[in-house]
Amino acid sequence: MLIERTTNNQIVITVSSSVDSFGLQRLIDYVKYLEATSKSKAKQTDADKLADEVNASWWAKNRKRLVK
């Protein structure tokens, strides 16, 4: 594995093709998440509250379809 910082403020990571692609994709997704949220001022409690609201709304709309 080779990790290098480029002159245009990027990091390039080179890995062997034998690396598990599923695990590598999960790592890439996590890095994308870190990049997307790096300047966020949201708190975990805000995210938890939003997730609870979304889940409650989804369940209210889909309950009849799933519970018989």
N, C-alpha and C positions, 0 to 999 in steps of 0.2 A: 504494500500500500504506500502511496506517495501523496503527501499533503503539501501544497504550496500556495503561497499568497501571491496574487498577480499584482501588477502595477496599477490596475484600475480598481483596486479595493475589492477583489473577489478572492475566494478560496477555491482551489481546484483540488479535488480528491480523486485519485486514480486507484481503482481496485481491480483485482484479478477477475477474469470472467468466471472463475469457479465459485465466486461468492453467491450464496443463495439469493435469488432475485426477489423472493417474497420478503425476506428480512431486510434487504437493501431498500425495497420500496417503502417499508414501514419507517425506516430511518429517514428517507427522503421526505416522507409525509410529515414527520416530526420536525425536521429542519424547516420545512415550508411553514408549519405552524409557528415555530419560533420567530421566523422572519416576519410573518403576518402580524404577530401580536407584540412585536418588540417595542412599539411605541404606544401600546394601548394603556389607557389609564383605568380600564375596567378592573373591578375586584372580583375575586372568586365568588363571593356571595352574590354579586350581581349576575354572574353567569349561571350560578345554581338556581337563582330565582327565575330567570328567563327559561331555563331548561324545565323547571317544574311547571311553568305556565304552558309551555309548548306541549309537554307530555299530557297535561290535564286536558287541554284542548283536543289533542289527537284522540285521547281515550274517549272523550265525550262524543266525538264524531264517529268513532269506529266500534264502540262497545256492542251495539246491536248486531253488527256483522260477525263479531268474534264470540260473544256469549250467547248460548242457546238455552 
